[in-house]
Amino acid sequence: MTYKKEVIWDTIRRVILCLFILFIGYTLASKLLDLESFQVNLVKTGLFSTGEVWAISVFALVVELVSVVFLVARERLGVYLSILMMLSFTAYIVMLKLFGRYEVCGCGGILNGMSFYSHLLVNVVILILLLSIYLTYSNHHVETKRWRSVSLGLCPVALVALVVVFVYNRGIATNYRESIHRIILEDRKGISFLGYRAPEVFIAEQSSVSDSLYIHTEEENDKTMSYIYESGSDKLVWSGETPGINLPIVSFKDGVLVWLSNMSLYASNGGSSQPRKLCEDVLNATFVESQGILILSFDPHSQEAIFFMLRNYREVERVSSFKVTDRLLTSPQAALILDGEFKTTGSSITYTCFYTPNVYVYSCGTGSVRSVGTIDRVPVPMLAYANGLFVLKRGSAFKSNLFSFVKDGSLYVFSYRVGDYKTGFLLDVYSLNNSTYQGSLLLKDPKRLASNYKLEEVTVQGSLLEIKQEDGLRFVYSFQRGSEK
């Protein structure tokens, strides 16, 4: 290599190493500034106990710091250690992916939220650059060079073997998969089918209060104040203190605002009146026209762990109780396991559980609740505890259903467990008479952009079904009764 080429390569090498030092320094600083978030991300993998997380997080930070120090003080050894570090990090995320435990990148800063393949690409590019630098170093000590080459090759193999043994010894190396046999319905008496309709006019979106009202919340003098305005005129119609309010609110009727805060249900008449607590251990709630508030609550002392109750502002009526698991749960655990969403369509209200294969259907006419088990068999989620918070443990908590609604005596459920259906939305149909699976409807999309995995919001109005995806795309389908044959 000529002197000029050596100078050029030396400059390139130094630029690459400077950029790598800045990169590692940035991720190190991000982890230190938000150490709690980094530790929670480790706990959620399900690989480490709460007691081990602190040691693992400190070890990762020390490794990055040592790598940066040696790159500055002893460049060649620093590059070698950096290669081992990047190989270890890459093997770690690959193992998380293989065992269904990779969610998003937790490296810190702008890297947070990176998908697996983006993360893998970044790691591979960095490894290639570091290896190209390391292999160009001249070394007159043949034995040392040979030892380092062998160790570089054996390191990822040994690391993967150790991780596999570690995971299997803990008995948690499970990536839940199931084969669900679905019957695609073509035409059947009594089933409402849906036909694709060009989404020229969308169903009007519901505001957080009602069709004609919206709410604004702000902090004032250590108090949370809420203001309700008319949508058209921006006229103030209600204001009051609402500590810890969660949006969207539960109801606003006859000047009384009802909202959820820290698993408790509150109500306020606004003005200078103090908010009053209606009940505790509330997982979710929704307003039922002319009846009151339908509440999904939790009783930590009962075998029938969850129950629905109907409440107006004076009395409470218990409706139905259901058992979820044999495990003893606290209220925060139950709130996470039974996370879901209420949806009102006509005279029925559904509660779709996101992490258990259950949909609960409340009939406004009879005042009863029935439980419908969906065709997937997702196990009850396992939880981890970190920094005062319960989190879903990856590899032991799986999404089940996304949305549900009732139409013409049938329950329609958008499932997350749809496999390789990529030509449109898949909608499972259940009979409300005997809670049995009837089949599935394939809602086709001519552009092949629709997917259950991207669902964000579902709205039913009359004979129209509007579906909104996370990417902003909207789809409209119209209900058509099945043939009478």
TIVO-948350 format. One line per field, with one value per residue (C-alpha): x, y, z; residue in one letter; chain; residue number from 1. Coordinates in nm, 3 decimals. Layout:
BEGIN
xx: c(X, ...)
yy: c(Y, ...)
zz: c(Z, ...)
r: c(a, ...)
c: c(A, ...)
k: c(NUM, ...)
***
This chain:
BEGIN
xx: c(0.000, 0.143, 0.191, -0.098, -0.337, -0.227, -0.308, -0.650, -0.730, -0.604, -0.835, -1.133, -1.052, -1.038, -1.365, -1.540, -1.404, -1.501, -1.855, -1.872, -1.750, -2.018, -2.280, -2.190, -2.153, -2.499, -2.667, -2.477, -2.591, -2.950, -2.956, -2.812, -3.061, -3.356, -3.224, -3.572, -3.705, -3.403, -3.456, -3.830, -3.745, -3.514, -3.781, -4.040, -3.823, -3.899, -3.536, -3.435, -3.590, -3.645, -3.337, -3.115, -3.220, -3.012, -2.694, -2.760, -2.827, -2.509, -2.309, -2.435, -2.344, -1.996, -1.932, -2.017, -1.806, -1.504, -1.535, -1.525, -1.231, -1.018, -1.101, -0.952, -0.662, -0.568, -0.735, -0.662, -0.776, -1.077, -1.182, -1.144, -1.360, -1.615, -1.650, -1.715, -1.966, -2.156, -2.156, -2.304, -2.571, -2.661, -2.687, -2.907, -3.163, -3.165, -3.247, -3.524, -3.669, -3.650, -3.834, -4.096, -3.955, -3.840, -4.080, -3.887, -3.531, -3.451, -3.102, -3.209, -3.261, -3.373, -3.300, -3.590, -3.877, -3.661, -3.797, -3.597, -3.480, -3.375, -3.187, -3.021, -2.917, -2.755, -2.566, -2.445, -2.321, -2.131, -1.981, -1.864, -1.697, -1.526, -1.409, -1.271, -1.071, -0.947, -0.834, -0.613, -0.400, -0.052, 0.049, 0.392, 0.287, 0.141, 0.022, -0.161, -0.320, -0.429, -0.574, -0.774, -0.906, -1.022, -1.182, -1.367, -1.512, -1.602, -1.752, -2.090, -2.123, -2.053, -2.281, -2.575, -2.523, -2.521, -2.836, -3.019, -2.920, -3.018, -3.361, -3.448, -3.332, -3.580, -3.858, -3.969, -3.838, -4.186, -4.302, -4.675, -4.803, -5.130, -5.300, -5.651, -5.885, -6.111, -6.411, -6.439, -6.811, -6.936, -7.309, -7.525, -7.874, -7.884, -7.529, -7.471, -7.199, -6.998, -6.923, -6.635, -6.736, -6.509, -6.445, -6.551, -6.752, -6.637, -6.850, -6.816, -6.559, -6.678, -6.522, -6.404, -6.735, -7.011, -7.091, -7.127, -6.886, -6.513, -6.298, -5.976, -5.765, -5.477, -5.275, -5.345, -5.185, -5.115, -5.472, -5.604, -5.886, -6.114, -6.322, -6.600, -6.690, -6.946, -6.775, -6.922, -6.924, -6.647, -6.887, -6.783, -7.055, -6.874, -6.558, -6.427, -6.142, -6.074, -5.771, -5.592, -5.852, -5.803, -5.927, -6.160, -6.401, -6.672, -6.976, -7.110, -7.483, -7.706, -7.404, -7.228, -6.884, -6.772, -6.416, -6.160, -5.848, -5.611, -5.869, -6.136, -6.450, -6.512, -6.801, -6.828, -7.095, -6.823, -6.773, -6.639, -6.781, -6.531, -6.510, -6.665, -6.545, -6.816, -6.627, -6.282, -6.111, -6.257, -6.091, -6.302, -6.639, -6.880, -7.205, -7.533, -7.810, -8.107, -7.950, -7.634, -7.273, -7.166, -6.859, -6.608, -6.471, -6.237, -6.271, -5.931, -6.104, -6.341, -6.289, -6.506, -6.238, -6.421, -6.778, -6.995, -7.220, -7.462, -7.455, -7.649, -7.554, -7.753, -7.726, -7.528, -7.666, -7.433, -7.503, -7.272, -6.950, -6.681, -6.369, -6.057, -5.773, -5.690, -5.403, -5.448, -5.433, -5.411, -5.614, -5.320, -5.245, -5.608, -5.621, -5.326, -5.439, -5.796, -5.703, -5.964, -6.223, -6.598, -6.792, -7.160, -7.364, -7.740, -7.875, -7.559, -7.225, -6.917, -6.599, -6.309, -6.017, -5.685, -5.481, -5.732, -5.960, -6.281, -6.545, -6.818, -7.155, -7.398, -7.760, -7.922, -8.264, -8.225, -7.957, -7.741, -7.382, -7.260, -6.904, -6.801, -6.475, -6.298, -6.140, -5.782, -5.648, -5.411, -5.303, -5.363, -5.069, -4.776, -4.657, -4.327, -4.269, -4.019, -3.967, -4.309, -4.491, -4.643, -4.557, -4.654, -4.379, -4.282, -4.305, -4.571, -4.828, -4.992, -5.252, -5.584, -5.858, -5.869, -6.229, -6.578, -6.936, -7.288, -7.496, -7.823, -7.790, -7.429, -7.102, -6.826, -6.467, -6.147, -5.881, -5.509, -5.436, -5.499, -5.180, -5.099, -5.425, -5.293, -5.566, -5.796, -5.948, -6.053, -6.368, -6.476, -6.851, -7.010, -7.370, -7.510, -7.763, -7.508, -7.174, -7.038, -6.808, -6.998, -6.718, -6.511, -6.567, -6.284, -6.328, -6.136, -5.936, -5.875, -5.540, -5.431, -5.335, -5.575, -5.457, -5.590, -5.244, -5.282, -5.628, -5.665, -6.038, -6.364, -6.691, -7.035, -7.317, -7.632, -7.539, -7.182, -6.862, -6.563, -6.214, -5.920, -5.562, -5.255, -5.110, -5.408, -5.582, -5.960, -6.189, -6.569, -6.785, -7.163, -7.365, -7.570, -7.791, -7.708, -7.939, -8.250, -8.163)
yy: c(0.000, 0.340, 0.619, 0.819, 0.523, 0.460, 0.821, 0.797, 0.468, 0.598, 0.900, 0.678, 0.449, 0.737, 0.885, 0.547, 0.500, 0.855, 0.799, 0.465, 0.626, 0.895, 0.627, 0.417, 0.727, 0.843, 0.510, 0.493, 0.843, 0.765, 0.453, 0.643, 0.929, 0.688, 0.386, 0.291, 0.254, 0.042, -0.187, -0.223, -0.325, -0.598, -0.724, -0.746, -0.993, -1.253, -1.369, -1.201, -1.185, -0.850, -0.905, -0.980, -0.678, -0.431, -0.638, -0.697, -0.329, -0.223, -0.488, -0.359, -0.001, -0.103, -0.299, 0.005, 0.234, 0.000, -0.026, 0.353, 0.392, 0.132, 0.279, 0.605, 0.467, 0.146, 0.158, -0.194, -0.365, -0.130, -0.238, -0.603, -0.555, -0.356, -0.643, -0.887, -0.644, -0.599, -0.976, -1.026, -0.759, -0.903, -1.258, -1.126, -0.958, -1.260, -1.488, -1.251, -1.263, -1.644, -1.690, -1.421, -1.176, -0.894, -0.602, -0.284, -0.164, -0.046, 0.091, 0.444, 0.780, 0.796, 0.423, 0.332, 0.172, 0.039, -0.281, -0.603, -0.599, -0.234, -0.308, -0.614, -0.412, -0.142, -0.405, -0.591, -0.271, -0.172, -0.522, -0.516, -0.177, -0.284, -0.614, -0.439, -0.210, -0.490, -0.714, -0.439, -0.405, -0.548, -0.804, -0.966, -1.194, -1.489, -1.682, -1.378, -1.309, -1.673, -1.679, -1.363, -1.491, -1.819, -1.637, -1.404, -1.706, -1.900, -1.608, -1.589, -1.969, -1.995, -1.704, -1.849, -2.187, -2.025, -1.825, -2.135, -2.336, -2.045, -2.003, -2.373, -2.430, -2.166, -2.341, -2.019, -2.071, -2.065, -1.865, -1.933, -2.059, -2.225, -2.360, -2.218, -2.382, -2.116, -2.166, -1.885, -1.815, -1.759, -1.734, -1.854, -1.782, -1.546, -1.411, -1.047, -1.027, -0.719, -0.583, -0.346, 0.012, 0.286, 0.511, 0.842, 0.952, 0.840, 0.787, 1.091, 1.039, 1.051, 1.317, 1.236, 1.355, 1.330, 1.423, 1.791, 1.835, 1.809, 1.822, 2.006, 1.923, 2.122, 2.159, 2.469, 2.537, 2.168, 2.082, 1.903, 2.111, 1.999, 2.219, 2.095, 2.303, 2.290, 2.171, 2.434, 2.750, 2.666, 2.771, 2.657, 2.431, 2.272, 2.314, 2.158, 1.982, 1.629, 1.477, 1.205, 1.200, 0.935, 1.021, 0.936, 1.002, 0.757, 0.986, 1.340, 1.352, 1.617, 1.824, 1.536, 1.428, 1.072, 0.954, 0.688, 0.759, 0.504, 0.224, 0.436, 0.591, 0.959, 1.198, 1.576, 1.841, 2.089, 2.440, 2.456, 2.118, 1.852, 1.528, 1.227, 0.869, 0.631, 0.301, 0.139, -0.157, -0.050, -0.203, -0.021, 0.148, 0.279, 0.472, 0.287, 0.509, 0.539, 0.290, 0.436, 0.318, -0.037, -0.111, -0.394, -0.438, -0.672, -0.844, -0.966, -1.170, -1.364, -1.676, -1.510, -1.250, -1.006, -0.887, -0.641, -0.403, -0.133, 0.190, 0.511, 0.797, 0.656, 0.277, -0.019, -0.339, -0.637, -0.799, -1.099, -1.252, -1.451, -1.641, -1.556, -1.754, -1.967, -1.734, -1.485, -1.139, -0.784, -0.506, -0.367, -0.717, -0.774, -0.435, -0.535, -0.892, -0.783, -0.475, -0.425, -0.197, -0.139, -0.100, -0.006, -0.112, -0.079, -0.244, -0.444, -0.354, -0.572, -0.577, -0.719, -0.854, -0.791, -1.061, -1.334, -1.518, -1.369, -1.125, -1.019, -0.911, -0.698, -0.685, -0.351, -0.513, -0.803, -0.646, -0.961, -1.034, -1.345, -1.458, -1.579, -1.773, -1.710, -1.985, -1.899, -2.045, -1.775, -1.850, -1.604, -1.357, -1.380, -1.057, -0.920, -0.654, -0.374, -0.037, -0.041, -0.138, -0.460, -0.528, -0.799, -1.058, -1.115, -1.477, -1.531, -1.270, -1.273, -1.064, -1.236, -1.011, -0.649, -0.531, -0.678, -0.570, -0.717, -0.704, -0.887, -1.139, -1.234, -1.138, -1.022, -1.030, -0.898, -1.144, -1.082, -1.453, -1.449, -1.607, -1.541, -1.383, -1.079, -1.005, -0.815, -0.814, -1.140, -1.119, -1.415, -1.470, -1.621, -1.705, -1.520, -1.799, -2.066, -1.871, -2.102, -2.015, -1.991, -1.913, -1.618, -1.341, -1.226, -0.853, -0.811, -0.505, -0.450, -0.284, -0.555, -0.300, -0.412, -0.617, -0.711, -0.636, -0.267, -0.209, 0.111, 0.187, 0.022, 0.215, 0.071, 0.301, 0.162, -0.062, 0.070, -0.059, 0.173, 0.047, 0.276, 0.147, 0.271, 0.395, 0.629, 0.422, 0.381, 0.115, 0.113, -0.198, -0.230, -0.505, -0.739, -1.015, -1.371, -1.559, -1.734, -2.069)
zz: c(0.000, -0.097, 0.152, 0.002, 0.027, 0.383, 0.475, 0.310, 0.482, 0.816, 0.781, 0.694, 0.986, 1.232, 1.102, 1.140, 1.492, 1.595, 1.467, 1.650, 1.975, 1.938, 1.868, 2.173, 2.387, 2.282, 2.362, 2.693, 2.792, 2.687, 2.906, 3.203, 3.167, 3.145, 3.335, 3.459, 3.106, 3.008, 3.309, 3.241, 2.884, 3.021, 3.262, 2.983, 2.792, 3.058, 3.061, 3.384, 3.728, 3.898, 4.113, 3.813, 3.609, 3.808, 3.763, 3.392, 3.324, 3.508, 3.320, 2.983, 3.076, 3.197, 2.876, 2.663, 2.881, 2.872, 2.495, 2.455, 2.699, 2.519, 2.177, 2.298, 2.504, 2.314, 1.978, 1.854, 2.174, 2.181, 1.830, 1.930, 2.242, 2.040, 1.794, 2.079, 2.229, 1.902, 1.842, 2.188, 2.137, 1.795, 1.931, 2.212, 1.984, 1.750, 2.043, 2.153, 1.803, 1.777, 2.106, 2.041, 2.296, 2.071, 2.075, 1.997, 2.044, 2.396, 2.331, 2.418, 2.252, 1.891, 1.855, 2.085, 1.897, 1.612, 1.455, 1.470, 1.107, 1.127, 1.448, 1.294, 0.986, 1.202, 1.403, 1.095, 0.927, 1.242, 1.269, 0.906, 0.956, 1.278, 1.130, 0.821, 1.049, 1.273, 0.987, 0.844, 1.156, 1.103, 1.364, 1.390, 1.673, 1.482, 1.788, 1.928, 1.592, 1.557, 1.913, 1.852, 1.519, 1.676, 1.972, 1.734, 1.557, 1.870, 2.063, 1.887, 1.883, 2.256, 2.335, 2.141, 2.310, 2.653, 2.583, 2.454, 2.764, 2.988, 2.826, 2.819, 3.176, 3.286, 3.101, 2.932, 2.580, 2.430, 2.133, 2.142, 1.810, 1.729, 1.422, 1.401, 1.153, 1.008, 0.781, 0.529, 0.484, 0.133, 0.195, 0.481, 0.605, 0.901, 0.859, 0.768, 0.505, 0.420, 0.076, 0.000, -0.062, -0.194, 0.108, -0.045, 0.260, 0.602, 0.909, 1.135, 1.410, 1.768, 1.986, 2.337, 2.490, 2.228, 1.869, 1.956, 2.250, 2.307, 2.619, 2.696, 3.001, 3.151, 3.472, 3.682, 4.022, 4.087, 3.987, 3.680, 3.530, 3.247, 3.015, 2.788, 2.481, 2.202, 1.884, 1.652, 1.863, 2.113, 2.388, 2.736, 2.879, 3.177, 3.381, 3.698, 3.878, 3.748, 3.926, 3.730, 3.452, 3.182, 2.834, 2.673, 2.958, 3.065, 3.032, 3.043, 3.116, 3.277, 3.373, 3.551, 3.425, 3.503, 3.448, 3.543, 3.746, 3.904, 3.887, 4.057, 3.910, 3.984, 3.919, 3.941, 3.884, 3.794, 3.918, 4.272, 4.375, 4.478, 4.273, 4.448, 4.422, 4.300, 4.336, 4.339, 4.167, 3.832, 3.525, 3.266, 3.229, 2.965, 2.956, 2.884, 2.752, 2.992, 3.235, 3.386, 3.376, 3.297, 3.507, 3.471, 3.821, 4.006, 4.341, 4.472, 4.744, 4.518, 4.307, 4.044, 3.991, 3.763, 3.751, 3.564, 3.749, 3.641, 3.835, 3.828, 4.057, 4.353, 4.356, 4.223, 4.074, 4.022, 3.684, 3.619, 3.752, 3.568, 3.665, 3.468, 3.625, 3.929, 4.011, 4.293, 4.139, 4.265, 4.106, 3.899, 3.767, 3.671, 3.496, 3.277, 3.205, 3.125, 2.927, 2.658, 2.502, 2.521, 2.195, 2.173, 1.869, 1.890, 2.205, 2.275, 2.430, 2.385, 2.592, 2.392, 2.596, 2.420, 2.597, 2.683, 2.435, 2.572, 2.457, 2.700, 2.557, 2.757, 2.640, 2.722, 2.681, 2.926, 3.146, 3.131, 3.031, 2.852, 2.792, 2.447, 2.417, 2.088, 1.878, 1.969, 2.292, 2.409, 2.769, 3.051, 3.038, 3.276, 3.433, 3.559, 3.821, 3.767, 3.935, 4.097, 3.777, 3.646, 3.281, 3.035, 3.007, 2.644, 2.538, 2.806, 2.701, 2.359, 2.182, 2.127, 1.990, 1.880, 1.836, 1.842, 1.778, 1.758, 1.443, 1.360, 1.643, 1.568, 1.735, 1.499, 1.625, 1.471, 1.590, 1.614, 1.553, 1.177, 1.045, 0.682, 0.561, 0.374, 0.120, 0.357, 0.704, 0.868, 1.079, 1.296, 1.346, 1.661, 1.741, 2.041, 2.099, 2.193, 2.178, 1.905, 1.618, 1.288, 1.050, 0.927, 0.676, 0.454, 0.392, 0.071, -0.017, -0.393, -0.317, -0.070, 0.195, 0.467, 0.765, 1.109, 1.247, 1.159, 1.310, 1.509, 1.523, 1.418, 1.385, 1.309, 1.204, 1.049, 0.759, 0.735, 0.893, 0.886, 0.969, 1.037, 1.028, 1.213, 0.884, 0.836, 0.568, 0.598, 0.460, 0.443, 0.404, 0.387, 0.557, 0.336, 0.470, 0.366, 0.131, 0.259, 0.104)
r: c(m, t, y, k, k, e, v, i, w, d, t, i, r, r, v, i, l, c, l, f, i, l, f, i, g, y, t, l, a, s, k, l, l, d, l, e, s, f, q, v, n, l, v, k, t, g, l, f, s, t, g, e, v, w, a, i, s, v, f, a, l, v, v, e, l, v, s, v, v, f, l, v, a, r, e, r, l, g, v, y, l, s, i, l, m, m, l, s, f, t, a, y, i, v, m, l, k, l, f, g, r, y, e, v, c, g, c, g, g, i, l, n, g, m, s, f, y, s, h, l, l, v, n, v, v, i, l, i, l, l, l, s, i, y, l, t, y, s, n, h, h, v, e, t, k, r, w, r, s, v, s, l, g, l, c, p, v, a, l, v, a, l, v, v, v, f, v, y, n, r, g, i, a, t, n, y, r, e, s, i, h, r, i, i, l, e, d, r, k, g, i, s, f, l, g, y, r, a, p, e, v, f, i, a, e, q, s, s, v, s, d, s, l, y, i, h, t, e, e, e, n, d, k, t, m, s, y, i, y, e, s, g, s, d, k, l, v, w, s, g, e, t, p, g, i, n, l, p, i, v, s, f, k, d, g, v, l, v, w, l, s, n, m, s, l, y, a, s, n, g, g, s, s, q, p, r, k, l, c, e, d, v, l, n, a, t, f, v, e, s, q, g, i, l, i, l, s, f, d, p, h, s, q, e, a, i, f, f, m, l, r, n, y, r, e, v, e, r, v, s, s, f, k, v, t, d, r, l, l, t, s, p, q, a, a, l, i, l, d, g, e, f, k, t, t, g, s, s, i, t, y, t, c, f, y, t, p, n, v, y, v, y, s, c, g, t, g, s, v, r, s, v, g, t, i, d, r, v, p, v, p, m, l, a, y, a, n, g, l, f, v, l, k, r, g, s, a, f, k, s, n, l, f, s, f, v, k, d, g, s, l, y, v, f, s, y, r, v, g, d, y, k, t, g, f, l, l, d, v, y, s, l, n, n, s, t, y, q, g, s, l, l, l, k, d, p, k, r, l, a, s, n, y, k, l, e, e, v, t, v, q, g, s, l, l, e, i, k, q, e, d, g, l, r, f, v, y, s, f, q, r, g, s, e, k)
c: c(A, A, A, A, A, A, A, A, A, A, A, A, A, A, A, A, A, A, A, A, A, A, A, A, A, A, A, A, A, A, A, A, A, A, A, A, A, A, A, A, A, A, A, A, A, A, A, A, A, A, A, A, A, A, A, A, A, A, A, A, A, A, A, A, A, A, A, A, A, A, A, A, A, A, A, A, A, A, A, A, A, A, A, A, A, A, A, A, A, A, A, A, A, A, A, A, A, A, A, A, A, A, A, A, A, A, A, A, A, A, A, A, A, A, A, A, A, A, A, A, A, A, A, A, A, A, A, A, A, A, A, A, A, A, A, A, A, A, A, A, A, A, A, A, A, A, A, A, A, A, A, A, A, A, A, A, A, A, A, A, A, A, A, A, A, A, A, A, A, A, A, A, A, A, A, A, A, A, A, A, A, A, A, A, A, A, A, A, A, A, A, A, A, A, A, A, A, A, A, A, A, A, A, A, A, A, A, A, A, A, A, A, A, A, A, A, A, A, A, A, A, A, A, A, A, A, A, A, A, A, A, A, A, A, A, A, A, A, A, A, A, A, A, A, A, A, A, A, A, A, A, A, A, A, A, A, A, A, A, A, A, A, A, A, A, A, A, A, A, A, A, A, A, A, A, A, A, A, A, A, A, A, A, A, A, A, A, A, A, A, A, A, A, A, A, A, A, A, A, A, A, A, A, A, A, A, A, A, A, A, A, A, A, A, A, A, A, A, A, A, A, A, A, A, A, A, A, A, A, A, A, A, A, A, A, A, A, A, A, A, A, A, A, A, A, A, A, A, A, A, A, A, A, A, A, A, A, A, A, A, A, A, A, A, A, A, A, A, A, A, A, A, A, A, A, A, A, A, A, A, A, A, A, A, A, A, A, A, A, A, A, A, A, A, A, A, A, A, A, A, A, A, A, A, A, A, A, A, A, A, A, A, A, A, A, A, A, A, A, A, A, A, A, A, A, A, A, A, A, A, A, A, A, A, A, A, A, A, A, A, A, A, A, A, A, A, A, A, A, A, A, A, A, A, A, A, A, A, A, A, A, A, A, A, A, A, A, A, A, A, A, A, A, A, A, A, A, A, A, A, A, A, A, A, A)
k: c(1, 2, 3, 4, 5, 6, 7, 8, 9, 10, 11, 12, 13, 14, 15, 16, 17, 18, 19, 20, 21, 22, 23, 24, 25, 26, 27, 28, 29, 30, 31, 32, 33, 34, 35, 36, 37, 38, 39, 40, 41, 42, 43, 44, 45, 46, 47, 48, 49, 50, 51, 52, 53, 54, 55, 56, 57, 58, 59, 60, 61, 62, 63, 64, 65, 66, 67, 68, 69, 70, 71, 72, 73, 74, 75, 76, 77, 78, 79, 80, 81, 82, 83, 84, 85, 86, 87, 88, 89, 90, 91, 92, 93, 94, 95, 96, 97, 98, 99, 100, 101, 102, 103, 104, 105, 106, 107, 108, 109, 110, 111, 112, 113, 114, 115, 116, 117, 118, 119, 120, 121, 122, 123, 124, 125, 126, 127, 128, 129, 130, 131, 132, 133, 134, 135, 136, 137, 138, 139, 140, 141, 142, 143, 144, 145, 146, 147, 148, 149, 150, 151, 152, 153, 154, 155, 156, 157, 158, 159, 160, 161, 162, 163, 164, 165, 166, 167, 168, 169, 170, 171, 172, 173, 174, 175, 176, 177, 178, 179, 180, 181, 182, 183, 184, 185, 186, 187, 188, 189, 190, 191, 192, 193, 194, 195, 196, 197, 198, 199, 200, 201, 202, 203, 204, 205, 206, 207, 208, 209, 210, 211, 212, 213, 214, 215, 216, 217, 218, 219, 220, 221, 222, 223, 224, 225, 226, 227, 228, 229, 230, 231, 232, 233, 234, 235, 236, 237, 238, 239, 240, 241, 242, 243, 244, 245, 246, 247, 248, 249, 250, 251, 252, 253, 254, 255, 256, 257, 258, 259, 260, 261, 262, 263, 264, 265, 266, 267, 268, 269, 270, 271, 272, 273, 274, 275, 276, 277, 278, 279, 280, 281, 282, 283, 284, 285, 286, 287, 288, 289, 290, 291, 292, 293, 294, 295, 296, 297, 298, 299, 300, 301, 302, 303, 304, 305, 306, 307, 308, 309, 310, 311, 312, 313, 314, 315, 316, 317, 318, 319, 320, 321, 322, 323, 324, 325, 326, 327, 328, 329, 330, 331, 332, 333, 334, 335, 336, 337, 338, 339, 340, 341, 342, 343, 344, 345, 346, 347, 348, 349, 350, 351, 352, 353, 354, 355, 356, 357, 358, 359, 360, 361, 362, 363, 364, 365, 366, 367, 368, 369, 370, 371, 372, 373, 374, 375, 376, 377, 378, 379, 380, 381, 382, 383, 384, 385, 386, 387, 388, 389, 390, 391, 392, 393, 394, 395, 396, 397, 398, 399, 400, 401, 402, 403, 404, 405, 406, 407, 408, 409, 410, 411, 412, 413, 414, 415, 416, 417, 418, 419, 420, 421, 422, 423, 424, 425, 426, 427, 428, 429, 430, 431, 432, 433, 434, 435, 436, 437, 438, 439, 440, 441, 442, 443, 444, 445, 446, 447, 448, 449, 450, 451, 452, 453, 454, 455, 456, 457, 458, 459, 460, 461, 462, 463, 464, 465, 466, 467, 468, 469, 470, 471, 472, 473, 474, 475, 476, 477, 478, 479, 480, 481, 482, 483, 484, 485)
***
